[in-house]
């Protein structure tokens, strides 16, 4: 998938019930759970494992996916809760 295709994919889902949740590095060593298309994090935590658990919980409730990024921003893993 090209960068343009990926940007369009996320743009189409932003702010919808299909938006995915992402665990990403945040300020000063913290981690954030962000929903696609929303600038403000759903939450921030001191540890990546806490952020992962919260992202998985939110994705499961929403019937969508959780993407787990590494410190460099690359996707490490994904959890699919789509029906």
Backbone as CSV, one residue per row, in Angstrom:
resi,resn,N_x,N_y,N_z,CA_x,CA_y,CA_z,C_x,C_y,C_z
1,UNK,0.854,-1.182,0.000,0.000,0.000,0.000,0.896,1.240,0.000
2,UNK,0.648,2.153,-0.927,1.442,3.376,-0.995,1.040,4.327,0.135
3,UNK,1.859,5.326,0.374,1.548,6.320,1.412,0.228,7.014,1.107
4,UNK,-0.011,7.358,-0.139,-1.260,8.015,-0.527,-2.462,7.108,-0.246
5,UNK,-2.350,5.839,-0.630,-3.445,4.889,-0.383,-3.694,4.725,1.112
6,UNK,-2.610,4.649,1.889,-2.738,4.515,3.340,-3.399,5.761,3.931
7,UNK,-2.992,6.943,3.487,-3.601,8.190,3.978,-5.088,8.237,3.650
8,UNK,-5.460,7.833,2.451,-6.875,7.810,2.057,-7.662,6.796,2.885
9,UNK,-7.068,5.654,3.137,-7.690,4.602,3.945,-8.026,5.144,5.336
10,UNK,-7.056,5.798,5.970,-7.287,6.348,7.304,-8.265,7.517,7.263
11,UNK,-8.187,8.337,6.226,-9.083,9.493,6.101,-10.541,9.043,6.003
12,UNK,-10.792,7.973,5.268,-12.152,7.465,5.102,-12.752,6.991,6.425
13,UNK,-11.923,6.478,7.324,-12.403,5.922,8.580,-12.347,6.907,9.746
14,UNK,-11.611,7.979,9.575,-11.428,8.946,10.662,-12.755,9.447,11.183
15,UNK,-12.890,9.401,12.485,-14.087,9.919,13.127,-15.326,9.059,12.954
16,UNK,-15.188,7.879,12.385,-16.329,6.985,12.198,-16.247,5.845,13.204
17,UNK,-17.265,5.023,13.238,-17.251,3.850,14.101,-16.217,2.823,13.642
18,UNK,-15.740,2.963,12.406,-14.739,2.037,11.876,-13.313,2.480,12.181
19,UNK,-13.150,3.647,12.821,-11.815,4.149,13.129,-11.097,3.174,14.051
20,UNK,-9.838,2.982,13.794,-9.028,2.065,14.591,-8.349,2.808,15.736
21,UNK,-7.843,2.050,16.697,-7.108,2.603,17.823,-5.628,2.261,17.661
22,UNK,-4.767,3.223,17.970,-3.329,3.062,17.809,-2.622,3.357,19.126
23,UNK,-1.680,2.487,19.491,-0.789,2.749,20.620,0.476,3.346,20.024
24,UNK,0.785,4.576,20.439,1.920,5.300,19.864,2.752,5.946,20.960
25,UNK,4.059,6.164,20.684,4.886,6.880,21.657,4.321,8.278,21.879
26,UNK,4.432,8.761,23.118,3.915,10.078,23.482,5.024,10.859,24.194
27,UNK,4.720,12.027,24.675,5.702,12.903,25.313,6.487,12.217,26.425
28,UNK,7.781,12.485,26.462,8.667,12.109,27.563,8.556,10.654,27.996
29,UNK,8.579,9.746,27.042,8.592,8.327,27.362,7.246,7.710,27.671
30,UNK,6.187,8.491,27.624,4.851,7.947,27.846,4.318,7.347,26.555
31,UNK,3.177,6.671,26.671,2.497,6.083,25.525,1.075,6.603,25.468
32,UNK,0.539,6.701,24.270,-0.821,7.204,24.086,-1.644,6.213,23.287
33,UNK,-2.944,6.205,23.560,-3.903,5.482,22.744,-4.662,6.546,21.964
34,UNK,-4.565,6.469,20.640,-5.228,7.457,19.787,-6.202,6.768,18.844
35,UNK,-7.332,7.407,18.642,-8.309,6.938,17.667,-8.042,7.675,16.361
36,UNK,-8.103,6.955,15.260,-7.864,7.579,13.953,-8.763,8.788,13.770
37,UNK,-8.157,9.874,13.296,-8.906,11.082,12.996,-9.144,11.993,14.176
38,UNK,-8.657,11.619,15.354,-8.828,12.434,16.552,-7.442,12.853,17.033
39,UNK,-7.224,14.165,17.170,-5.907,14.656,17.562,-5.550,14.323,19.008
40,UNK,-6.502,14.507,19.908,-6.243,14.263,21.318,-6.260,12.767,21.621
41,UNK,-5.309,12.290,22.417,-5.305,10.866,22.780,-6.534,10.484,23.596
42,UNK,-6.966,9.252,23.444,-8.029,8.705,24.286,-7.519,8.618,25.719
43,UNK,-6.243,8.266,25.854,-5.594,8.234,27.164,-4.089,8.203,26.964
44,UNK,-3.346,8.508,28.029,-1.893,8.365,28.036,-1.522,7.540,29.268
45,UNK,-0.434,6.791,29.151,0.014,5.940,30.254,1.533,6.014,30.379
46,UNK,2.026,5.553,31.516,3.467,5.501,31.747,4.107,4.297,31.065
47,UNK,3.300,3.278,30.793,3.886,2.069,30.197,3.152,1.677,28.916
48,UNK,3.905,1.067,28.034,3.336,0.600,26.773,2.307,-0.492,27.033
49,UNK,2.580,-1.379,27.980,1.656,-2.493,28.236,0.285,-1.994,28.689
50,UNK,0.246,-0.933,29.499,-1.040,-0.355,29.912,-1.780,0.214,28.708
51,UNK,-1.049,0.898,27.833,-1.652,1.475,26.638,-2.190,0.383,25.716
52,UNK,-1.452,-0.707,25.594,-1.882,-1.820,24.746,-3.187,-2.409,25.276
53,UNK,-3.254,-2.639,26.564,-4.474,-3.202,27.155,-5.672,-2.282,26.939
54,UNK,-5.471,-0.979,27.098,-6.565,-0.022,26.902,-6.987,0.026,25.440
55,UNK,-6.038,0.023,24.518,-6.368,0.046,23.086,-7.142,-1.205,22.693
56,UNK,-6.729,-2.344,23.201,-7.422,-3.593,22.910,-8.844,-3.568,23.469
57,UNK,-9.003,-3.037,24.668,-10.332,-2.943,25.272,-11.246,-2.045,24.434
58,UNK,-10.729,-0.871,24.052,-11.522,0.069,23.254,-11.872,-0.526,21.892
59,UNK,-10.916,-1.178,21.258,-11.150,-1.777,19.940,-12.174,-2.904,20.029
60,UNK,-12.084,-3.694,21.079,-13.030,-4.794,21.257,-14.443,-4.247,21.444
61,UNK,-14.589,-3.214,22.283,-15.904,-2.591,22.501,-16.472,-2.014,21.210
62,UNK,-15.599,-1.431,20.381,-16.031,-0.773,19.145,-16.143,-1.750,17.974
63,UNK,-15.641,-2.975,18.132,-15.660,-3.932,17.028,-14.756,-3.513,15.896
64,UNK,-13.571,-3.012,16.240,-12.634,-2.531,15.239,-11.256,-3.139,15.512
65,UNK,-10.179,-2.438,15.205,-8.829,-2.980,15.352,-7.973,-2.090,16.235
66,UNK,-6.962,-2.709,16.834,-5.947,-1.988,17.600,-4.595,-2.240,16.944
67,UNK,-3.873,-1.169,16.672,-2.536,-1.262,16.090,-1.528,-0.836,17.149
68,UNK,-0.504,-1.648,17.331,0.521,-1.370,18.322,1.799,-0.958,17.594
69,UNK,2.252,0.261,17.857,3.449,0.800,17.210,4.650,0.654,18.132
70,UNK,5.849,0.630,17.546,7.066,0.603,18.353,7.536,2.036,18.609
71,UNK,8.662,2.170,19.269,9.192,3.489,19.631,9.450,4.357,18.406
72,UNK,9.729,3.735,17.260,10.000,4.477,16.022,8.739,4.772,15.217
73,UNK,7.582,4.332,15.722,6.325,4.605,15.039,5.874,3.525,14.070
74,UNK,6.676,2.491,13.878,6.299,1.405,12.976,5.330,0.458,13.685
75,UNK,4.407,-0.104,12.914,3.431,-1.029,13.492,4.122,-2.348,13.830
76,UNK,4.020,-2.744,15.098,4.579,-4.014,15.589,3.585,-5.144,15.435
77,UNK,2.341,-4.861,15.834,1.317,-5.902,15.818,-0.051,-5.267,15.689
78,UNK,-1.038,-6.094,15.415,-2.413,-5.627,15.325,-3.335,-6.668,15.929
79,UNK,-4.444,-6.189,16.461,-5.452,-7.054,17.079,-6.782,-6.729,16.414
80,UNK,-7.405,-7.739,15.826,-8.626,-7.542,15.055,-9.839,-7.996,15.860
81,UNK,-10.744,-7.046,16.124,-11.988,-7.343,16.839,-13.204,-7.053,15.972
82,UNK,-12.988,-6.979,14.661,-14.092,-6.726,13.745,-14.990,-7.941,13.691
83,UNK,-16.281,-7.696,13.600,-17.249,-8.803,13.548,-17.261,-9.488,12.214
